[in-house]
Amino acid sequence: MAKSYPRRDVIGGAAASAVVLTTSPLLAAEPNVHDIAIKAFKFEPDLVQVHVGDTIRWTNHDVAPHTATADAFGWNTAEIAKSETAEITVIEGMETSFFCTFHPHMKGSIEIL
């Protein structure tokens, strides 16, 4: 004969399971890749919204080389030649404004959500 459980215990167990499932690292959102195109001496888009752990990837579509460099030089992609890409991983507390060291008028921003 099957054992019966009081309704209170079943509901409590279900609620506890829901808490474990929603806070489990196994169900955490996968990191995203955010693409920024470098075209006509501009970052497109010039503002990207990201989460810690995401990757930002710049692709150079111009003939001239470019960089994506934090305003206070905390991070830098180094030179990105025509048709090449460079990536950084978003970390907590990183600088969120960047520019191209070769073309300082080129500016962009990162918003960490």
Order of alpha helices (4+ residues) and beta strands (2+ residues): alpha-beta-beta-beta-beta-beta-beta-beta-beta
